Amino acid sequence: MPVSKYVSDVKVIPHNNEVVFNYLSDFDNLSKYLSDEVISAISGKIPGISIKNFESDHDSCRFEISGMGNAEIRIVERTPFTTIKIDSQGGLPVEMKLWIQLLPLEDNSVKMRLTLQAEMSMMIKMMVGNKLEVAINQLADALAVLPYDGH
């Protein structure tokens, strides 16, 4: 199957790269942020899809997607303070790889860019391709405003 690549806009996060890296490279932090209300709001943006039974540990998070089954994303590589690589596993009809890239700035902030590679059939790409372009930027926006200082 062909691989499609989606790259977010660069976001500037007003925290140093070590703090941002340590927060994003631990999926346990997501479970503190992703309440049932937030998951419901995310599900509401994707017609016909609902996400439930979210759980996470340091390296992975698992959830159920209506009509697709169980899915998991797992951190497969951490390059301290610069890169976090995440792979999908489980019941998704699309195989995905997500890279979070961090670049420190002189003013104790960090630039962040997300790159998503999705292996999917042409039919699935026609259905979700444009949504993935929007979603990668929405994800970058959400990650840029997480409460890093409350860590």
Secondary structure, 3 states (H helix, E strand, C coil): CCEEEEECCCEEECCCHHHHHHHHCCCHHHHHHCCHHHHHHHHHCCCCCCEEEEEECCCEEEEEECCCEEEEEEEEEEECCCEEEEEEEECCCCEEEEEEEEEECCCCCEEEEEEEEEECCHHHHHHHHHHHHHHHHHHHHHHHCCCHHHC
